[in-house]
Amino acid sequence: MEKESLNRFYNFKLLPEVKLLKKYINQNKPTELIKIHPNLESTVSELVSIEKEISNWIEILELKKNY
């Protein structure tokens, strides 16, 4: 049950948010996003590390993409 909840969270919340953030950064300047949402500064600057950490946990927990 908990693994199913994690899969749903990953696929329906976390993954879409990361994709949306990356899309916005690719289409605009990261500085523009930070001006609009200053609380995202650390997230934007650490996005590569965050994605690596997500990948590590996905492997550890054996979660599935597109659950």
DSSP file (Angstrom, degrees, kcal/mol; ACC not computed):
  #  RESIDUE AA STRUCTURE BP1 BP2  ACC     N-H-->O    O-->H-N    N-H-->O    O-->H-N    TCO  KAPPA ALPHA  PHI   PSI    X-CA   Y-CA   Z-CA
    1    1 A M     >        0   0    0      0, 0.0     4,-2.1     0, 0.0     5,-0.1   0.000 360.0 360.0 360.0 -45.7    0.0    0.0    0.0
    2    2 A E  H  >  +     0   0    0      1,-0.2     4,-2.4     2,-0.2     5,-0.2   0.894 360.0  51.4 -66.1 -39.0    2.8    2.5    0.9
    3    3 A K  H  > S+     0   0    0      1,-0.2     4,-2.6     2,-0.2    -1,-0.2   0.896 108.6  52.0 -64.4 -39.0    4.7    1.7   -2.2
    4    4 A E  H  > S+     0   0    0      2,-0.2     4,-2.3     1,-0.2    -1,-0.2   0.905 109.4  50.0 -62.3 -41.4    1.6    2.2   -4.3
    5    5 A S  H  X S+     0   0    0     -4,-2.1     4,-2.6     2,-0.2    -2,-0.2   0.900 110.6  49.6 -64.0 -41.2    1.1    5.6   -2.6
    6    6 A L  H  X S+     0   0    0     -4,-2.4     4,-2.9     2,-0.2    -2,-0.2   0.908 109.6  51.7 -64.5 -41.6    4.8    6.5   -3.3
    7    7 A N  H  X S+     0   0    0     -4,-2.6     4,-2.7     2,-0.2    60,-0.3   0.924 111.8  46.7 -59.8 -44.3    4.3    5.5   -7.0
    8    8 A R  H  X S+     0   0    0     -4,-2.3     4,-2.8     2,-0.2     5,-0.4   0.922 112.9  48.8 -65.2 -44.0    1.3    7.7   -7.3
    9    9 A F  H  X>S+     0   0    0     -4,-2.6     5,-2.3     2,-0.2     4,-1.9   0.940 113.9  47.0 -60.1 -46.8    3.0   10.6   -5.6
   10   10 A Y  I  <>S+     0   0    0     -4,-2.9     5,-3.1     3,-0.2    -2,-0.2   0.943 120.4  36.6 -60.1 -50.1    6.0   10.3   -7.8
   11   11 A N  I  <5S+     0   0    0     -4,-2.7    -2,-0.2    -5,-0.2    -1,-0.2   0.814 126.9  33.0 -78.1 -31.3    4.0   10.0  -11.1
   12   12 A F  I  <5S+     0   0    0     -4,-2.8    -3,-0.2    -5,-0.3    -1,-0.2   0.601 134.0  14.7-104.9 -12.3    1.2   12.4  -10.4
   13   13 A K  I  X5S+     0   0    0     -4,-1.9     4,-1.7    -5,-0.4    -3,-0.2   0.665 125.6  37.0-122.7 -62.9    2.8   15.0   -8.3
   14   14 A L  I  ><S+     0   0    0     -5,-2.3     4,-2.4     2,-0.2     5,-0.2   0.955 116.9  46.6 -66.5 -54.0    6.6   15.1   -8.2
   15   15 A L  H  ><S+     0   0    0     -5,-3.1     4,-2.6    -6,-0.3     5,-0.2   0.915 113.1  48.8 -59.2 -47.1    7.4   14.1  -11.8
   16   16 A P  H  > S+     0   0    0      0, 0.0     4,-2.5     0, 0.0    -1,-0.2   0.893 111.9  50.4 -60.9 -37.1    4.9   16.6  -13.4
   17   17 A E  H  X S+     0   0    0     -4,-1.7     4,-2.4     2,-0.2    -2,-0.2   0.912 111.4  47.1 -66.8 -41.7    6.3   19.4  -11.2
   18   18 A V  H  X S+     0   0    0     -4,-2.4     4,-2.6     2,-0.2     5,-0.2   0.927 113.5  48.7 -65.1 -44.1    9.9   18.7  -12.1
   19   19 A K  H  X S+     0   0    0     -4,-2.6     4,-2.6    -5,-0.2    -2,-0.2   0.912 111.6  49.6 -61.6 -42.7    8.9   18.5  -15.8
   20   20 A L  H  X S+     0   0    0     -4,-2.5     4,-2.4    -5,-0.2    -1,-0.2   0.914 111.5  48.7 -62.9 -43.5    7.0   21.7  -15.6
   21   21 A L  H  X S+     0   0    0     -4,-2.4     4,-2.4     2,-0.2    -2,-0.2   0.930 112.8  47.3 -62.4 -46.3    9.9   23.5  -13.9
   22   22 A K  H  X S+     0   0    0     -4,-2.6     4,-2.5     2,-0.2    -2,-0.2   0.901 111.3  51.6 -63.3 -40.9   12.4   22.2  -16.5
   23   23 A K  H  X S+     0   0    0     -4,-2.6     4,-1.9     2,-0.2    -1,-0.2   0.929 111.0  47.5 -61.3 -45.7   10.1   23.2  -19.3
   24   24 A Y  H  X S+     0   0    0     -4,-2.4     4,-2.0     1,-0.2    -2,-0.2   0.920 112.4  49.1 -62.4 -43.6    9.8   26.7  -17.9
   25   25 A I  H  < S+     0   0    0     -4,-2.4    -1,-0.2     1,-0.2    -2,-0.2   0.884 111.6  49.5 -64.0 -38.8   13.6   27.0  -17.4
   26   26 A N  H  < S+     0   0    0     -4,-2.5    -1,-0.2     1,-0.2    -2,-0.2   0.821 116.3  41.9 -69.8 -30.8   14.2   25.8  -20.9
   27   27 A Q  H  < S+     0   0    0     -4,-1.9     2,-0.2    -5,-0.2    -2,-0.2   0.725 126.5  21.4 -88.3 -23.2   11.7   28.3  -22.4
   28   28 A N  S  < S-     0   0    0     -4,-2.0     3,-0.0    -5,-0.2     0, 0.0  -0.722  94.4 -80.5-132.5 179.5   12.7   31.3  -20.2
   29   29 A K    >>  -     0   0    0     -2,-0.2     4,-1.4     1,-0.1     3,-1.0  -0.695  32.0-130.4 -85.6 139.6   15.6   32.4  -18.2
   30   30 A P  H 3> S+     0   0    0      0, 0.0     4,-2.3     0, 0.0     5,-0.2   0.850 108.6  61.6 -55.5 -33.2   15.9   30.9  -14.7
   31   31 A T  H 3> S+     0   0    0      1,-0.2     4,-2.0     2,-0.2     5,-0.1   0.845  99.6  54.5 -64.1 -32.1   16.4   34.4  -13.4
   32   32 A E  H <> S+     0   0    0     -3,-1.0     4,-1.9     2,-0.2    -1,-0.2   0.916 108.5  48.4 -66.1 -42.2   12.9   35.3  -14.6
   33   33 A L  H  X S+     0   0    0     -4,-1.4     4,-3.1     1,-0.2    -2,-0.2   0.915 110.9  50.7 -62.9 -42.4   11.4   32.4  -12.7
   34   34 A I  H  < S+     0   0    0     -4,-2.3    -1,-0.2     1,-0.2    -2,-0.2   0.849 107.0  54.4 -66.2 -34.7   13.3   33.4   -9.6
   35   35 A K  H  < S+     0   0    0     -4,-2.0    -1,-0.2    -5,-0.2    -2,-0.2   0.911 115.5  39.2 -62.7 -41.2   12.0   37.0   -9.9
   36   36 A I  H  < S+     0   0    0     -4,-1.9    -2,-0.2     1,-0.3    -1,-0.2   0.884 134.0  22.8 -75.1 -39.6    8.4   35.7  -10.0
   37   37 A H    ><  +     0   0    0     -4,-3.1     3,-2.3    -5,-0.2    -1,-0.3  -0.707  65.9 175.1-130.0  78.9    8.9   33.0   -7.4
   38   38 A P  G >  S+     0   0    0      0, 0.0     3,-1.6     0, 0.0     4,-0.3   0.770  76.7  68.8 -59.4 -26.0   11.9   33.9   -5.2
   39   39 A N  G 3  S+     0   0    0      1,-0.3     4,-0.3     2,-0.1     3,-0.3   0.644  92.3  61.6 -68.3 -12.4   11.2   30.9   -3.0
   40   40 A L  G <> S+     0   0    0     -3,-2.3     4,-3.0    -7,-0.2     5,-0.3   0.395  72.4 101.6 -92.0   2.7   12.3   28.6   -5.9
   41   41 A E  H <> S+     0   0    0     -3,-1.6     4,-2.5     1,-0.2     5,-0.2   0.922  84.5  42.2 -55.9 -49.9   15.8   30.0   -6.1
   42   42 A S  H  > S+     0   0    0     -3,-0.3     4,-1.6    -4,-0.3    -1,-0.2   0.875 114.5  52.5 -67.2 -35.3   17.5   27.0   -4.3
   43   43 A T  H  4 S+     0   0    0     -4,-0.3    -2,-0.2     2,-0.2    -1,-0.2   0.927 111.8  45.7 -64.6 -44.7   15.3   24.5   -6.2
   44   44 A V  H >< S+     0   0    0     -4,-3.0     3,-1.0     1,-0.2     4,-0.2   0.920 114.6  47.1 -64.7 -44.3   16.3   26.0   -9.5
   45   45 A S  H 3< S+     0   0    0     -4,-2.5    -1,-0.2    -5,-0.3    -2,-0.2   0.767 119.9  39.5 -71.2 -23.7   20.0   26.2   -8.6
   46   46 A E  T 3X S+     0   0    0     -4,-1.6     4,-2.7    -5,-0.2    -1,-0.2   0.158  78.6 116.9-109.0  17.9   20.0   22.6   -7.3
   47   47 A L  H <> S+     0   0    0     -3,-1.0     4,-2.7     1,-0.2     5,-0.2   0.872  74.8  51.5 -58.7 -41.3   17.8   21.0   -9.9
   48   48 A V  H  > S+     0   0    0     -4,-0.2     4,-2.0     1,-0.2    -1,-0.2   0.930 113.0  45.6 -62.1 -45.2   20.5   18.7  -11.3
   49   49 A S  H  > S+     0   0    0      2,-0.2     4,-2.4     1,-0.2    -2,-0.2   0.890 111.8  52.7 -64.2 -39.5   21.2   17.4   -7.7
   50   50 A I  H  X S+     0   0    0     -4,-2.7     4,-2.5     1,-0.2    -2,-0.2   0.922 108.8  49.4 -62.6 -44.3   17.5   17.1   -7.0
   51   51 A E  H  X S+     0   0    0     -4,-2.7     4,-2.4     1,-0.2    -1,-0.2   0.891 110.5  50.3 -64.0 -38.8   17.0   15.0  -10.1
   52   52 A K  H  X S+     0   0    0     -4,-2.0     4,-2.4     2,-0.2    -1,-0.2   0.918 111.0  49.2 -63.7 -42.6   19.9   12.7   -9.2
   53   53 A E  H  X S+     0   0    0     -4,-2.4     4,-2.2     2,-0.2    -2,-0.2   0.896 110.2  50.8 -64.1 -40.7   18.5   12.3   -5.7
   54   54 A I  H  X S+     0   0    0     -4,-2.5     4,-2.4     2,-0.2    -1,-0.2   0.936 110.1  50.2 -61.1 -45.9   15.1   11.4   -7.1
   55   55 A S  H  X S+     0   0    0     -4,-2.4     4,-2.1     1,-0.2    -2,-0.2   0.902 108.9  52.0 -60.0 -42.3   16.6    8.9   -9.5
   56   56 A N  H  X S+     0   0    0     -4,-2.4     4,-2.6     1,-0.2    -1,-0.2   0.932 112.2  45.1 -60.1 -45.7   18.5    7.3   -6.6
   57   57 A W  H  X S+     0   0    0     -4,-2.2     4,-2.8     2,-0.2    -1,-0.2   0.844 108.5  56.9 -69.5 -33.2   15.3    7.0   -4.5
   58   58 A I  H  X>S+     0   0    0     -4,-2.4     5,-2.0     2,-0.2     4,-0.7   0.922 111.8  43.1 -62.3 -42.9   13.4    5.6   -7.5
   59   59 A E  H  <5S+     0   0    0     -4,-2.1     3,-0.5     3,-0.2    -2,-0.2   0.937 114.5  49.3 -67.1 -46.9   15.9    2.8   -7.8
   60   60 A I  H  <5S+     0   0    0     -4,-2.6    -2,-0.2     1,-0.2    -1,-0.2   0.918 120.0  36.6 -58.9 -45.2   16.1    2.1   -4.1
   61   61 A L  H  <5S-     0   0    0     -4,-2.8    -1,-0.2    -5,-0.2    -2,-0.2   0.514 104.3-130.3 -87.7  -5.1   12.3    2.0   -3.7
   62   62 A E  T  <5 +     0   0    0     -4,-0.7    -3,-0.2    -3,-0.5     2,-0.1   0.927  43.0 174.2  54.5  48.9   11.9    0.3   -7.1
   63   63 A L      < -     0   0    0     -5,-2.0     2,-0.4    -6,-0.2    -1,-0.1  -0.470  24.7-127.5 -82.8 159.1    9.2    2.7   -8.2
   64   64 A K    >   -     0   0    0     -2,-0.1     3,-0.6     3,-0.0     2,-0.2  -0.873  12.1-128.2-110.7 139.4    7.7    2.7  -11.7
   65   65 A K  T 3  S+     0   0    0     -2,-0.4   -54,-0.0     1,-0.2   -58,-0.0  -0.558  93.5  17.8 -78.1 151.2    7.5    5.6  -14.0
   66   66 A N  T 3         0   0    0     -2,-0.2    -1,-0.2     1,-0.2   -58,-0.1   0.918 360.0 360.0  53.1  49.6    4.0    6.3  -15.5
   67   67 A Y    <         0   0    0     -3,-0.6    -1,-0.2   -60,-0.3    -2,-0.1   0.464 360.0 360.0 -54.6 360.0    2.4    4.2  -12.9
